[in-house]
Amino acid sequence: MPDPRPSTIDAGEVERFSALSAEWWNPNGKFRPLHKFNPIRLGYIRDQVAQRFGRDTHAARPFEGLRILDIGCGGGLLCEPMARLGADVVGADASATNIEVAKIHAAESGVTIDYRATTAEDLADAGEKFDIILNMEVVEHVADVELFVKKCGEMVKPGGIMFVATINRTFKALGLAIVGAEYVLRWLPRGTHQYGKLVRPEELDKALVGAGLATIDRTGVIYNPLADRWQKSRDMDVNYMVLAEKAA
């Protein structure tokens, strides 16, 4: 029998990323923009986790004892650094193909990660709980943003935090993140992002409140072409990251 529960999964999006799965760990391949974006994501996560949980970033394994979920983990580009920092990491993705790629790379890299081909709603309904959830570049690809964020919120422990990174729904984002990145510069395959599915900060805030979370930090992220790197900015018109907390 078909599952009667509402789903956050957009089958077309899962199929699109599954088809690209072999490219996940190629820094010069179709996920090159994500590899370039990774240092700013990792730095933001590391610094905020250290601040919120009182950890020393200079320690060998500063995230020891923290349980982290990377939802929509793809090939594991965030999971492996989190595991190296000492966290107990669960990487979840709706694409079984992505998960197999992630498992193989983790084994080759000698890191231990609990990879699962599953959904946010299945994890939440199973009662899974985490200190930290990484919800990075995912909300713009799901079928139901509010349901997805709600299910993720159910898994955040009291006093825990969730990071969300996504793209704003503005004409500036349309020009830069879709037309520019996909059609002109060809940084990303065409169709990677759909304008109507991009999420404005106020829409994300509403979903977070509905999930029992409060936004405690936010930053824009912009590309600096002269330095050839991404950096934090007050400009949230295109890419932005949000940190939300569940009351203890």
N, C-alpha and C positions, 0 to 999 in steps of 0.2 A: 504494500500500500504506500502511496506517496505520503511524505511527511507533511502533516497539516499545519505545522508551525510556520509563521512568516519567516522569510529568509533574508539575510543581508547580502547573499551572493549574487553577483551579476555574472551569469555564465559566459557572456561574451568577453568580459574583462579577464576572467580566469583563462579562457581559451587563448586570448591574445598573449598573455604573459607566459603561458605554458609553451607556446610556440617559440618563444625567445629564450627558453630556459638554459640552453647550452651557452648563452652569452653572458650569464650572470657574473662570472669571475674574470672576464676578459676586460682589463682596464681600457683597452682601445677599441672595444666592440660597441654593440648597440646600447649597453648600459654605461658607456663612458661618462655621460653627465652625472649619473648617480655616484660613480667612483669619485668624480671631482667634488661632488656635494658632500660626500661622506665625512671628511674631516670637520666641517662646521657642525654637522649633526652630532658627531661623536664628542666634540669639545663641549657643546651645549649640554648634552646629556651628562657627561662626566662631571662638569662643574656644578650643575644643579643637583645631581645626586649627592655629591660630596657635601654641598651646603645643607641639603635637607636632612641627610642621615648622619652628618658629622663625620665624614670620612676624609682621610688624608690621601690626596691624589698622588702623592709621591711614594706611597706604600706599594709593595709588590702586587698585592691583590686587594685593592681598596673596597671592592664590592663584595667581599667575602660575606656569606650569610644572607645576602639579598636574593630574592627570587624575582626573576624578570621574565615577562612575556613579550616577545616581539611578534605582534599580530600582523599577518600579511608579510611574512619575513622574506619571501622570495627565495633567493639563493643563499641567504644568510650573511649578507654584508655587514649587518649590525650585530648579529648573534655572536659571531666569532670574537670580535673585540670585547663584547660584554663578558663572554666566558673567560677570556684572558685576564680581565680585570677581577676575576674571582667569583662572579655571579653564578647562581644556579639558573640556567637559561632554558626556557621553552620557546622554540620557534615554531609558529603555526602558520600554515598557508592553505588556502582552499585548493591549490594546484598540487596534486600528488607528484607531478613531474618536477616542479620547483623543489619540493621536499627531497626527492631523490638526489637531485643535483647538490642540494645543501648537505645532505648526509655524506655523500661521497667526498665533498671538499673538506668537511670537518674531519673526516677520518684521515684524509691525506695530510691535514694540517695538525693533527694530534690534539684536537680540542674536543671536549665532551659537551654535547648539546642534545637536549631532548626535542627532536624534530617530530612534528605531527602534521599529517594532512587532515586538517579539520577546520572548523569555523569558530568564530567568536561565540555564537549562540550555543554550540555544542559544549565548548569549554565552560561557559558560564553555567549552563544547565547541569553540568557535572560537578559544580561546586568548586571549581579551581579558584585559587586566590593568589595574588601576587603583590609584592611590595611596589613594583614598578611595571608599568605597561608602556611599551614603545609602539606607538600608533602612527607610523611615519610613512607619508605618501600613500595612504590607504583610503581615507574617507572619500576621496574624489573618485574612487573606483567601485564603491559598494552600491547595492541596490536601494538601501534605506539607511541614510546617515544617522537619523535619530535612534533607530533600533540598534544599529551597530554600536554607536557610542554608549547607549544604555547597557547593552550586554557587556561591553568592555568595562564600564563603570562598576558593574556587579562584581567584577573580579578583582577590583582594587581593594586591598586591605584598608581598614580604618587607619588614617595617617599616611597612607600610601599615595603615590603620584602617577600621573599618566602624561606622557608627552604626545603631542599631536603636531605633525608637520603636513602642510597641504598647500594648495594654490588658491588665491583669492579669485572670486568671480568678478573681474573688472575688465574693461576694454583694454587696459594696459596689459593685463595678463593674457588676454586673447591675442594681442599683438606680439608679445614677447614669448610667452610660454607655449603657445600653440602655433601661430603662423610663423613666428621667427624661429623657434627651436625645432619644429617638426617639418616645416615646408621650405624655409629659406636656408637655415644653417644645417638642417638635417641632423641635429644632435640626437633626436629621438625619432623612432618610427612614426609615420603618419598615423593618426588615430589614437595615439597613446592617451591623450586627454580630450575630453569632450567638454566644451564650454558650459553647457547646461548642468554638468555634474560638479563643477568647481564649487567650493564652499566659502562663503563670506565669513569673516570673523564673528559677526553677530549671530549668524546661524549656528556656528560651532559653539559659541558661548551658550546659546539656548539649549543645544543638545547636551552639553556638559552639565548644565544646571539640572536638566531632566534626568541625568544619570547620577545625581548626587555629588557632583564634583564642582569645585570653584576654581576659576582661572586665577593663578597667582603670579604668572609671568608670561610675557609674550615678546616676540621679536620678529622683525622682518629679516629676510635674507636676500641679498642681492649679489649679482655676479660682477666682479671687478675685472674687466677685460685686460687692463694694463698689467695686473698682477696674475691674471689667469687663475683666479680662485674666487670662491664664494666667501662672503663675510656678512656678519650681522649688521642690521641697519634699522633705523626707525621707520623705514619705508616698508609697509606691509601690503602694498598694492598688488604684488605678484606672489612670491613665496613667503611663507611665514611659519613660525613655530610657536606653540602654546604649551605651557605647563599648567596642569590642573591637579588639585589635591582633594582627597576625601577626608572629611573631618575625622579626627581620632575618636 
